[in-house]
Amino acid sequence: IITGCVILVIAICFYCCLRLLKRSGIRELGYHKTKYERSKNILNEACPVCLEDFMAKESVLVSLCHHAFHDSCLLPWLRENNKCPLCKTGIGLATEHTPLTSTI
C-alpha cells in the first residue's frame, strides 16, 4: 500500500512539472493559450489569418502584442515567419535576445 501511494505521489508531481514546463515553453515562444472573452486584453475579435470571428470561450493563442489567433492559423504561419501576421512584432525565441541573422 505504501509503495502504491509513493508511486501515485511521484506520478502527480511528474504530471504537474510537465504542465508547468509546457506553459513556460509556450510563453517563451511569444504567445500563450487562453479562452477567448471580449473583455480580456485582446485587440482583435476575429482571427487575422482566416478572418473568422472568435466564439466565446474558444481556445485562442495570444501573442505578446495582444493579438489573438486560432492555433491552427498561427502555428503554420510561425513555421515560415517569426513576426505577428498583423503588426509584424517579433514572436519567438529568436526575436527576444538573439536574432536569426546578424550583420558582421
PALO-835482 format. One record per residue: z, y, x of N, C-alpha, C in turn. Coordinates in steps of 0.001 Angstrom, whole numbers, padded with zeros to 6 digits, always signed. Atoms other than C-alpha are relative to their C-alpha. Example, Ala and Ser with C-alpha at 12.3 -4.5 7.8 and 13.67 -1.06 7.14 Angstrom:
PALO-835482
+000000-001190+000890+007800-004500+012300+000000+001200+000900-000060-001190-000820+007140-001060+013670+000730+001090-000770
//
This chain:
PALO-835482
+000000-001187+000835+000000+000000+000000+000000+001253+000882-000077-001163-000883+000887+002419+002818-001341+000232+000689+001295-000118-000660-002396+001696+004609-001032+000604-000951+000925-000541+001002-004342+002408+001418+000222+001486-000232-000325-001421+000190-002534+005728+000936-000457+000833+001194+000426-000711-001208-003209+006742+004538-001522+000156+000008+001463-000063+000045-006907+005910+004157-000459+001009-001048+000344-000953+001054-007043+007902+000911+000212+001440+000466-000288-001347-000504-005433+010959+002541-001035+000407+001047+001010-000291-001022-007824+010753+005501-001354+000281-000649+001278-000206+000688-010810+010461+003155-000036+001358-000695-000066-001304+000666-009693+013517+001169-000113+001125+001023+000083-001017-001058-009191+015540+004364-001420+000097+000554+001369+000038-000508-012614+014467+005638-000952+000690-000971+000832-000617+001031-014242+015487+002350+000173+001519-000007-000273-001446-000009-012562+018916+002419-000601+000669+001234+000579-000555-001234-013627+019502+006028-001518+000098-000099+001453-000033+000152-017236+018617+005215-000442+001133-000920+000334-001106+000924-017275+021076+002291+000130+001346+000699-000189-001259-000721-015895+023852+004499-001108+000227+001021+001083-000117-000975-018468+023144+007202-001316+000370-000676+001229-000302+000719-021280+023214+004661-000012+001455-000451-000075-001391+000457-020110+026531+003207-000160+000976+001156+000108-000921-001137-019706+028167+006612-001404-000045+000589+001369+000111-000492-023111+026863+007669-000969+000801-000836+000860-000784+000876-024757+028439+004651+000208+001481+000258-000254-001416-000278-023057+031770+005375-000637+000419+001318+000606-000322-001290-024273+031643+008982-001511+000154-000112+001441-000107+000177-027823+031237+007728-000403+001330-000621+000314-001302+000561-027598+034607+005999-000054+000031-001510-000040+000026+001452-027190+033559+002389+001104-000934-000458-000989+000909+000567-024702+031859+000101-000419-000381-001413+000336+000508+001323-024962+029838-003083+001074+000442-000983-000936-000434+001030-023373+031150-006273-000626-000209-001372+000497+000050+001376-023721+031108-010047-000395+001415-000410+000498-001323+000373-025775+033986-011432+000782+000581-001175-000602-000794+001070-023970+036604-013511-000491+001428+000187+000518-001375-000103-025322+040081-014304+000997+000948+000641-001011-000929-000501-022033+041735-013387+000276-000167+001494-000238+000209-001430-021994+040266-009868-000793+000996+000823+000649-000941-000911-023119+042292-006872-001366-000533+000448+001351+000499-000259-026721+041028-007141-000977+001080-000452+000879-001137+000264-029513+043600-007008-001164-000293-000937+001165+000310+000823-032222+041748-008928+000353-000987-001107-000237+000868+001153-032345+039983-012311-001013-001134-000096+001023+001043-000029-035386+037836-011515-000262-000380+001449+000333+000463-001347-036418+035776-008520-001265+000720+000466+001174-000735-000473-038804+037932-006451-001149-000898+000466+001047+000906-000468-040723+034856-005290-000801-000556-001179+000698+000605+001140-041534+033124-008615-000054+000918-001220-000041-001015+001057-040808+036171-010851+000659-000465-001299-000710+000474+001190-038732+034102-013316+001377+000639-000066-001338-000553+000197-035603+035688-014795+001049-001069+000257-001114+000920-000201-032308+034125-013789+000709-000226-001328-000786+000338+001183-030358+032360-016515+001475+000142+000348-001442-000101-000223-026614+032893-016935+000525-001316+000555-000643+001144-000658-024606+030524-014719-000973-000866+000796+000972+000740-000803-027780+029378-012938+000380+000104+001473-000299+000009-001424-027289+028419-009296-001086+000768+000751+000939-000819-000767-028887+031016-007004+000503+000151+001431-000356-000339-001370-028937+031833-003300-000045+001517+000125-000087-001449-000146-027828+035378-002482+000001+000333+001484+000114-000391-001405-028848+036977+000801+001053+001045+000344-000952-001019-000442-026706+039336+002873-000359+001383-000531+000435-001280+000569-028770+042198+001418+000157+000020-001522-000355+000116+001423-027599+041091-002073-001191-000245-000917+001114+000423+000838-030971+039832-003320+000175-001485-000304-000183+001386+000433-030883+036580-005293-001358-000693-000126+001206+000816+000054-033427+033759-005218+000363-001385-000511-000173+001427+000261-033874+030263-006578-000028-000702+001359+000021+000692-001296-033104+027843-003751-001358-000637+000257+001323+000613-000176-036452+026132-004379-001063+001026+000389+000925-001068-000409-038135+029506-003742+000335+000537+001389-000394-000623-001265-036124+030885-000818-000137-000941+001193-000011+000906-001150-035840+027793+001372-001394-000235+000588+001343+000113-000602-039619+027211+001746-000445+001299+000675+000334-001299-000607-040027+030948+002448+000629+000108+001385-000716-000130-001271-037407+030778+005214-000529-000946+001074+000610+000875-001003-039258+027914+006893-001105+000737+000763+001098-000751-000602-042069+030382+007618+000411+001394+000475-000409-001380-000276-040212+033735+007763+001509+000058+000169-001453-000159-000131-036760+034920+008801+000444+001346-000567-000324-001270+000636-036726+038004+006575+000073-000177-001515-000080-000020+001459-035803+038699+002963-001394+000286-000558+001330-000247+000563-039003+038442+000878-000116+001351-000706+000026-001245+000762-038026+041618-000969+000116+001244+000875-000245-001223-000781-036664+044128+001564-000236-000174+001499+000302+000310-001409-037532+042424+004886+001211+000081+000928-001214+000076-000815-033904+042417+006066+000064-001386+000632-000079+001276-000693-033315+039677+008626+000955-000968-000678-000831+001078+000533-031969+036395+007284-000079-001135+001001+000005+001152-000884-030922+033601+009602+000726+000264+001299-000739-000087-001252-029163+032885+012863-000726+000831+001041+000749-000690-001039-031943+034304+014989+000061+001511-000151-000010-001441+000211-031586+037749+013434+001372+000607+000218-001340-000554-000118-027837+038101+013847+000296+000501+001406-000367-000375-001359-027388+038152+017620-001139-000200+000988+001058+000302-000950-030388+036624+019342-001331-000063-000729+001301+000044+000665-033955+037370+018282-000778-001241+000406+000838+001147-000319-036518+034604+018157-000871+000287+001216+000796-000386-001161-038642+036500+020660+000648+001207+000650-000557-001155-000703-037647+039006+023274-001072+000598+000896+000945-000657-000897-039524+041531+025339+000605+000078+001386-000487-000027-001385-039276+041480+029109-000517+001238+000683
//
